[in-house]
C-alpha cells in the first residue's frame, strides 16, 4: 500500500506505482498489486474470496491449492486514517496549499478533518495566515484550533497541488543505527499486533501452500530500505515459520522480494521483465 509519512504528498514515482482509484483504499490497491504479482510469479489462478472469508485470495493450480493473504505493514493506529485519506484522493480539498503533519501515528480522522477544514476555510476566505487565525480564533473556531494543535501542525505551503496534504509524524533516524540486513526488519514487523494476526490466520488454513504478502508503508521502513537498491537479504526469517512463503513490496520499489524455501529472491515486475525480453528480441 495503502502513503508515509503516509500516502499524501509522495513523489510522482510513488503515485504511479500505488495510485488508488477514487473511493479506493490503500489496502484495496495493495491487494490488487499483490494478486497481479503472485499470479505472474507462481503461474496460479488467483481468485478473490467473498467478504467474510478469512483469506483475501485462494490460489489454484491443477495439482494443488493455496491461499494468499495481503496486509499493509504500518504503525498501530495509522492504517485507518491512511485508508480514509486514500478514499478522498490522498488530500483534503482546499483552494490553497496546506500541509498537516501529525504529532504521532493516529488521529480521530473525521473530527480532525473537520477542524482542519474549518481553519483552512477561514484563512483562505480572509486571506490570512495560520498565525493570524490562531490569534483571532474565538468560540467554535477556538475549539477547532485546540483539536488541530493537539494532533498535529498545520501550515501553509508555497508549492504543490491545491489541497491539504496530510503526513505522519516526522522521524529522526541515524542511517548507521538501522538494521544491517533487511530480514531483521521483516522479522521485527511480526511483533506488530495486526501482522501477528495475519500470520496466525494464514497458518491456520488447511491447504497445500500458505502465502503472506506484506506491503510496508514508509513509517515502518528504515531510510536505507526506502528504495530497492540494497543487497539481497542474507538472513533468514524466524517469525514466519508457520507460512510457506513471505513476499514484500514497498511503493518506492521497482521489484519485490520473495522468501521461500529458506532463501530470498529479487523478483522483477512482469512489465519490466517483458520489456527486457522485447528489447532482447529486437536487438537479435
Secondary structure, DSSP 8 states (H G I E B T S, - for coil): ------STT--HHHHHHH---TT--HHHHHHHHHHHHHHHHHT-EEEE--TT-SSSEEEE-SS-EEEEEEEEE--TTHHHHHHHHHHTTSEE--SSEEEEEESSS---HHHHHHHHHHHHHHHHHHT--HHHHHHH--THHHHHHHHHHHHEEEEE-SSSSSEEEEE-------GGGS-SSHHHHHHHHTTSHHHHHHHHHHHT--SSEEEEEEEE-GGGS-GGGSSS-S----S--SS-TTSSEEEE--TT-SEEEEEETTEEEEEE-HHHHHHHHHHHHHH-
